[in-house]
Amino acid sequence: MIDFSIEFFPPSSPVMEKNLWLTYETLKKYNPSFISVTYGADGSTRDRTHDIVKKLTKEKKILVAPHLTCIGSSKLEISIILSDYAKLGIESVVALRGDKPKENNSPMDLKFATDLIEEIKKLQNYKNIFVAAYPETHPESKSIKEDIAVLKLKEDLGATHAITQFFFDNNFYYEYLNLCAQQNISIPIIPGILPINNFEKVCSFAQKCNTVIPKSMIEAFNNLSSNEDTLKLSLNLLVGQVEGLKQYGVTNFHFYSLNQSTLLESLFKSFE
């Protein structure tokens, strides 16, 4: 079995919430190291995220690391959220900038993830501060060198782990690790893996995130006609990617579940 964590997103309807908990019940038996819950752009899912986080903390055997974005929130708002989480016994958080708001009338006390890390450190309650890393460069960055400099600053301010944006070509990750090592970045950089439940949606995600989809993968999916074949290909690609990373020496993984369990359960079973 592999060591891994799983990301969920807060549901927007009763039906979606039911699906989330079914997915959670299916996957928790494989003993994830922690569960993360996303936070919508500009804090748009704040209440729903907090609700799911509170319910998850009642599961004493599962550690929870909620996402927290700072764009569009004041320092006071962030402080209240962090204090509330600390009262729930939460000791880990995923610290992110978040998407820039379309309107400029939101609070701008905290402009970057680095600002948020400083606020988190003031509380002295959090053992683990996870941050984002970008093997193929953040869409807003001028260069990979600039990206890595930001990650180094996050580490210096107190980040304890990094989780990468999803990627499909493992070579981007390997090269990224080498570049980070050259800059004396020593925190664990956990690969973020996205199971392909819907290839069309994944292509849309990838375009927004600056993630390269290999030509061979595009051709393979375009040549399929049945859902059964599509699922089989997705599983083979997922297992192959994880196996490749394991052979490189990776021991910890973070999976972007999109609240779906089929591919991940098949993956975990393959490693039993």
Secondary structure by P-SEA (a helix, b strand, c coil): cccbbbbbcccccaaaaaaaaaaaaacccccccbbbbbbcccccaaaaaaaaaaaaaacccbbbbbbbbcccccaaaaaaaaaaaaaaccccccccccccccccccccccccaaaaaaaaaaaccccbbbbbbbcccccccccaaaaaaaaaaaaaacccbbbbcccccaaaaaaaaaaaaaacccccbbbbbbccccaaaaaaaaaaacccccaaaaaaaaacccaaaaaaaaaaaaaaaaaaaaaacccbbbbccccccaaaaaaaaaac
